[in-house]
Every structure is written in C-alpha cells, then in structure tokens.
C-alpha cells in the first residue's frame, strides 16, 4: 500500500491537542485541562521513536481553542494523515449540550446534541462543536485510512445538572436555537436534503462514521472530574491515570487493557466515573496503543555519571517514565534501584547487585540518584543497569472538620493521643484541597467521607450517635479504618516500573458460566446474539437473575493464558468495596510453556460473586470488586497483602524475599524495602467488576400495602391495578433507556430543583432513586380519581414538593405530586405511562423518577402579603436579589425609612405563578438609554419595592386592599408627592387594577405597566389545568420553551398546591366571573396604563401537529383537551396561557388611553427573562 505521508517510508503521528481552562463567563473555568495537554505532549515527544515521526503537534489552549481553530485542526492538519499514519485528537475541557435542530429530533429524544465546548462557543454567532460535527470531521480524516484515535476528557452530558461542582467538566446547556445551516456539513452536497424533505422536515440525516477508536472519561450520565495529581498539580482524573498507565506499561498495552486499568484506578480515586471505550471496528480494541508508535521501553534504566558541572549519578528515566518525585530532598519516601553491570546475564540479574541507588531529584526525562550500599566502587566512566526495587508510598491525606468547633478540637486531641501523627499510612492536613478524604466529626461519631460531597465511605465509628462523647478507643478504630483504606489503595496502585513481559501476551478473562448459590440451584449461562463478550467491556457489569422464585448471583471462572516464551507465576488479588483484600483462588497459578496449551492456561474454580448481606440490607444494589492480576517470572507470596474489611494490617513477615515481595512488604510495613538478593520481572493487570442485584419486586394488592426496603417506601393498596413494584437506581435504568431520565428543564439546581433519592449514594452504589413497575395489567386504571399512592419515610420542608416524571418512549410526562404529610412524604400518581424496554421483563417496565422542587413563595411560614424593598445586583453574570428587610421578617417601619428618602419608586407585583424574586431582576437586566449610554432600568429609580401575596385562599379584591394598606403604612397614601410606577405580571395586573380603579389607587400610582395580564379572563376551565399544560409542554419543549429553574419550580409547586388547596381566587379568572363583570365597568382612573402582550402562539408545523395533539391526549381528559386544542390550534394569537385579545382588553374610552405596545416575542413565563420582553419593559417605562 502506498503511503500518503509527506515523507516516503516514514510513518507519522499527527496530534491535535486541545485543552481549555479559562472559559469566558458565565462558563466556569477549570484548572487541569492545560496541564493534561502539556503532559500528553511531553509524553509523545519523548516516546515516539523508530520508524515513527511525531509531526509538530497542533496545540490549542484557552483562547487559541476557538471553534474554527479546532475545525481547522481537523481539516488542515489531521487530514494530512495517510494510510500508514495515526491521527490523534485529544480534548480536555468542558462537554455540554445544545438544542438540536428539528432534523435531528429522531436521533435525540431529549432534543439535545452532545457537544464539546470551544473557547468561543457561547459567544454571539458561534456554537459548540456538536457530536454530529465531530463525526463528520472524523469521516473526513478517515478518508485516507489512517488510524484515528479520539480521547475526550469531558462529560458527554451527565445526568443533568445546572449547578456543576467545581472541577467537573460539564458546561450548562446552550439554550439558543441552532439551525441546520450552522453545522459545518450543511453545504456538503453528500448531506444535502431534497426540497421535498426540506419542506416536510421529517427525515433526519444519516451521518457516516469514519473508522476510529474513542476513549471517553465517563459514561453519558456521569461526570468527568478533576483532582490534585503529582506535586499538587490539578489534572483530569481520567487523563492522570491514562498517562500513568502508559508510563508504567512499556507502551504495549491494548486499548482494552488500558481502559480496564484506568477504570480500576479511577474507582480507587473518585466514585461514579467509569471510563468508556468504543470502536467502529471492535477488533481494533486489541491493538497496542498508537499501533506501535511508542516503542517498548527497556526492562531497566541506564545509570551513568554526568560530568557536566559535576552533576553526579543519574538515570535516564524521569516523570514521563513514571518515576515519582520524592516528598522532600532528604526523604526516605522515594524510589530505590538496584545497580548491575551492563554485561550481566539473566541469572546474574537475580543475584546480589553492585549497589543501591536512591532517587533524590526527578526531572522530565532523567533523575538524579544517590549511591549507597556498595559491594564495590562504581566506575564514573562506565554505565550500569538500574532496576526499580521500591517506590514511595504516599500517605492517605485526611481533612478533619465538623459543625461544632469544640467537637472537632476534642476529636483532634483524641486522634493525636491515639498517635495518628505516627501512622505510616495516614496524615492529617490543614488545607481541604490537599485531602483525599474528609473525617467528619459530629454526635460523638467519626465519619470517613468522600472529599467532594461528604457522602460516607464506611459506617461511622461508633455506629450509634452519642452526642459530645468521644473516646480514644473510637479514635483508634478510626485510624485503623483509615489505614485499611490506605493499604487497599496502595495495593490497587501497585505497578511495575519496567518489565520485559509483554502485557498483551498474558490474558485474564472473566467468564460468566451461570448463576446460582450452589450446585443444586445452578443455572448455566446461555448467551444470545445480543450479548457482548465479557472481555470486550472496559469493566464488567454482572447481574443477579431471578429464577425459580429466588435471586441467583453470577457464577464466574477466571481464565489465565500465557502466550510468552517463559514460565510465569500468577496471583489474583480480589479487592472488594468493603476494602478487604483476599487471594482469589487461594493459590499461585503457574503458567508453563512446556507441553503446549494445557500448561499455558489455568482456570480458577467456579465462584459466586455476591453482594454482602449487610450491604443488601441497607439498600445497596451495586457493588464493585476489582480483580488484580500480578504476574512474575519467579514465584512470590501475596499473603502479606490480605486484610479483612477495615481491619488492621497483618503482622510483619520476616522471611527471605524477592524484589516483588519486598514491594508488597513495603505496603505492609511502610519500610523502603531494603536490600535483597532476588530481583523479579513482574507486571500487573486489573479488571473492575460491578455486581448488581436488583431489588425484589413486590406485588401491588387491593387490600395490603407493598413494603419496599423494610418499609422505607409503602405502596398503598389499589382496587384494580395489578403490577409488581420495586426501587431501582439510575445506572440500572439507563441501561434500558439511556440518559432519558428527566428532561433538561428539570436538571438540578441546588436550592430550587434537586433529584430525590430514597437512599443516599454510598461507595460505588448510586442510591435508589427510581420506582419501577413490571407486569402492569392496565395503565389506564390509575387516574386522578383512583390514584396510586406511595408513602415514604422521609420528610420535606414546608415549601418543598416532589414531582414524579417518566419517559414513555415519546414524551416526558408529569405523573402526579408529592407533599409533606406529617413526618412522611405522600406521593400521589394520577396517571401511568406505557411501559418502555426493560432488560428484566419481556413486557417492559415503567420507570418513574422524582425531582424535589422548592418554591418559597408558597412557604406557609411567610406572613403574606409582604411589602419590602429589593436590592438587585449583577455578580459574575448572575442576578442576585437581596430583600431588605427579608421576606421572612417583614418590617414596614424599615421600609418606610427607605421610602421617605426616595422620590421615584418602582413597585413589582408578581402573577399567578412565581414570586417577585423571579421578575424583579429585570430592573437590572432591562436597559434604557441615558445620556447616549445604555444603563440598567433601576438607575431611573431611587427605590425598588416588591409586593408578594398569597393567591390560593385570598381573592383579588382582598389582595388589592392589602396592597393599599401596606403602601399607606410606608407613606405612600393618596397624594404622597412622590412618583410611583407599578410593574405587574399576569394576575398582579388585576390586583393593581382593582387597587387603582376601586380602592383609590389612582391617587397613589402614576403609571401601571401590565405584562400578560388576562384583562378579560382566562380560557382555561381551571387555572391548575393551565399550569399543568404549561408544565407538560415545557417538559417536552413544545413549543421551543426554555424557562429558568426557578420558574419551573414555581410551576411544579403551584400545580401541586392547586390540587391540595381550595383555589377561591382562581375561580375569579373565568371570563364570566363577577370579578370581570365588575372590572369591565370600572370608571376611568385617569392615569397611564401600558400593556405588554407576548405572542408565542405555538407554531404548528405539519409534522408536529400530530405529535402535539398526541401529547395533549396523554396529558388531559377530553373536556380539557378540547380547550387546549382550541388555544393551540385555533389560530388566535396567545402567549401560551392567555389570548392576546384578553391581555389587551382594557377600554380605550379613557384619558389617557391605554398604550398597547407591539406584540412581543415571548411567552407567559418569559416576559422578564427574554431579550424581547426586557426591551418592551424598558420602552414602557422610558419611552
């Protein structure tokens, strides 16, 4: 085959390396992405050799990494790669999502494309690099048939959160519309749609995929995280362990083995991040990384004396070769090497060395060493072999904290008394950033928790709280638990720094042979055509099965195969999630090369992989074990590494040891390993196995509650529904439905919308957060009049609610509500969707997820109505509202003082949905022209007032009278001599009108601006039906709706409250109510009114009308659906809640006449957040 390379006979590696830390606001900056790129660039420059040439890498960092620069990097740089070459794209930065064009909706049920966030992605006129664009670029690169490798250290999409923790590589969703014409392949003739297709817009694009291998940092519902690496340098967790694996593997690992190794190491560092490996051609996964461009590293290093400036002895290995830096220049915690003559034979290398070398300083490609333990003087004019015999063991760093400083100090004193400072495994730190774990002190207990979220790693010590009583005994137990964790991590990270053993020629296969607890109930595994070979996955995912009335765990055997030319000794260590370490199979397996295959292969006995009963009892359904294979050319013993779960290490062993055993002994005793007589050649391999035991499903009965997880959740009897019900996890459900858990509009935003879990995440178990129904006889049996009810033994705050939601294969559907009931939560399901695919049931299953929403304006602790002042600021591109006095502590006297010193005042009044916090930010966001400069609207006023009121039990007239009383109390009575403008949304406009037109408010108010006010009533039979419709449409982005999280929370909470309350005020919203009859005949108040009406009538595209009607049929009863059908399809302009004719229905026979602005392109809930709505508000108040 003729090479397309620039130089004949040379094989080229083209590397496009992109790292972005410093994103423009409001995207959060990262810290480790540029470090990742620098590290991989250094590695490639120092490792590519032989017939391979590293073409000058195209490196794009921070502001260099624009969208166009990355595209150019593919088209003008990587596309040079020919048939014998490699094209590598490495991206370290934020991943994200953006709204997908309609042409892709058939590919994206959530209507979102996954993206890479470029430096300028979110600036006007630019977009993220969409996954489909990346595929297109890969297709172009692959045309000349090079090997294409893609490595992404970013989140694909995550399970959905707006408030991303620092160090998580996921940017907020880009909510802008993006047309197909903005994609880089839009003008490519091979992608051009026919005119018929364009008109119908019903056919999506069939995108090609160029041949490539993809390594990704996490699954699509997980997060790619950052952590401190070597020398406290921030790195991506995936990138850090990826490079560590390469440095320690002699460059010969296959892609499959690399990702398996990374997953095991990542699992020991952070939770809920599992690297992924994909290939368009599965056979490519067995190739060595970069196809041999990285030559085999020598089994040993070279020691020589550097006479330049008399630098002393050094080895030709440094950071890029995996040599760690010592903790300090005089520290014994460093790397030790054995020194041999260059002409040593294999047998002589196993004998006593000439000397020992201690690493004192580490550079990129070399290290300085100090020579000791001479058997003879080394010749400075000679070179020597240097073999690693010992590596530094880092102590586990713990940060101690608690809510009460007195408790923390008491616990610290006890830990010091128990000699924590003398521990060989654990060290306390004063800086949180340096810690591996937190030690949380409280209620007389020590909690070992994860650093980032304080989720417990193990049970507290002691297990029962005993407030303010801390003992030295418990302190010692805590230290022992931390030491067990440290030892477990040391064993997991145990790696050889150089070996002549080819890791691709030693195989460890984990084979599923069946399920059962013993021989009597064993059921053999029968694979079908859809099963993936277990060894092809980056990590294994093995489930219990339900057979013959009981759960049966997976039964496996481990097969070891030696394809090298020498005998090998193998031990398998079994590292469990409870931090126990056992010798799997209980013996050393000898793989001999003589007598053919029979001796080259060994199999372990069959063994059941179970989740310990104490874990199952606590609701844990996912449990991760790691198989660590240690391979050596000489026999060795691993007994010193075994430990019980969270028990102290075994006593020191004093027997003759080889270099491998000395490294193991170093883990056991923390000594440097010493000088030995045997130097072994050895390597390790790891495979992580996740064991899953779904919860047993209980039958829903007509006369008895179904108790789940020992009564934590009780499913109440239902008269006619027949089904089985259980609790499950996100990871188990995503195997069936992907990441279609909840729609983006319900993504988490702490304090507003949060995921609700029945049990917390612990270890690798994600926690039970979903309800799954099987074998449902008829979903239509669950209705508003005959609901399915769940009682949960948790509680909510007064202003918190639960929204159950489910995806039925086409739509996200709100299913009911959850409210506080005493010390429990009562969840009422008023509808069920159709079942979707399930790996556990041929008939499919219904998967229900739950979101907790908080809406303060409905909090019963507030003393409504509340008149107060608001200070609005913009900080880091975010609007912050500060009430003075606070809503929870109304103080009219304090408000009066502020009113007294103000002349021009604006008053905000909210509508049916929401509170003033969701609208008053517009006083800062709306811009007006002052002295030829655009300034915030609030600069026109001396003071901003807000009026929050209750509208479930209070009539419009009563709220109007309360408004009058509050204003009088702060000095704004009739003829107050100041200027007062009111900005009122929706129902707030009606409250304002009644105050002005019936309560003498025309002597108080100088200008009223109404936005979306139903001046002639609402077309909806009940306002709760309107809110439910808005929620249903919003969940499915029909029309193209993007609402702030606060608005969504208010919408959910309001819909729940309407069902729970007697909505007296909302009966008044009917067009024929007495209220509208009265207000239509009010006298002329003779003050200016300005009306703003949003026109976002749902655009009915041909292919969408049937889909929207289908959604409405699923959401509403026939009577309600008729109203919805008329509003949506009737052709009369509306803001999706109110007809424009109703909004504008104020008599023109007034002086001055009401001023009606041109229709505004926003909907009922976005008057105060869209550019069009804000511009209209500015025009109304500052013409």
Buried (B, 14 or more C-beta within 10 A) or exposed (E): EEBBBEEEEBBBBBBBBBBBBBBEEEBBBBBBBBBBBBBBBBBBBBBBEEEBBBBEBBBBBBEBBBBEBBBBBBBEBBBBBBBBBBBBBBBBBBBBBBBBBBBBBEBBBBBBBBBBBBBBBBEEEBBBBBBBBBBBBBBBBBEBBBBBBBBBBBBBBBBBBBBBBEBBBBBBBBBEEBEBEBBBBEEEEEBEBEEEBEEEBBBBBEBEEBBBBBBBBBBBBBBBBBBBBBEEEBBBBBBBBBBBBBBBBBBBBBBBBBBBBBBBBBBBBBBBBBBBBBBBEEEBBBBBBBBBBBBBBBBBBBBBBEEEEEEBBBBBBBBBBBBBBBEEEEEBBBBBBBBBBEEBEEEEBBEEBBBBBBBBBBBEBBBBBEBEBEEEEBEEEEBBBBBBBBBBBBBBBBBBBBEBEEBBEBBBEBBEEBEBEEBBBBBBBEEEEBBBBBBBBBBBBBBBBBBBEEBBBBBBBBEEEEEEEBBEEBBBBBBBBBBBBBBBBBBBBBBBBBBBBBBBEBBBBBBBBBBBBEEEEBEEBEEEEEEEEBBEBBBBBBBBBBEEEEBBBBBBBBBBBBEBEEBBBBBBBBBBBBBBBBBBBEEBBBBBBEEEEEBBBBBBEBBBBBBBEEBBEEBBBBBBBBBBBBBBBBBBBBEBBBBBBBEBBEEEBEEEBBBBBBBBBBBBBBBBBBBBEBBBBBBBBBBBBBBBBBBEBBEBBEEEBBEBBEEBBBBBBBEEBBBBBBBBBBBBBBBBBBBBBBBBBBBBBEEBBBBBBBBBBBBBBBBBBBBBBBBBEEBEBBEEEEBBBBBBBBEBEEBBBBBBBBBBEBBBBBBBBBBBEEEBBBBBBBBBBBBBEBEBBEEBBBBBBBBBBBBBBBBEEBEBBBBBBBBBEEEEEEBEBEBEBEBEEBEBEBBEEBBEEBEEBBBBBBBBBBBBBBBBBBBBBBBBEEEEEEEBBBEBBBBBBBBBBBBBEBBBBBBBBBBBEBBBBBBBBEEBEBBBBBBBBBBBBBBBBBBBBBBBBBEBBBBBBBBBBBBBBBBBEBBBBBBBBBBBBBBBBBBBBBBBBBBBBBBBBBBBBBBEEEBBBBBBBBEEBEBBEEBEEBEEBEBBBBBBBBBBBBEBEEBBBEBBBEBBEBBBEEEBBEBBBEBBBEEEBBBBBBBBEBBBBBEEEBEEEBBBBEBBBBBBBBBBBBEBBBBBBBBBBBE
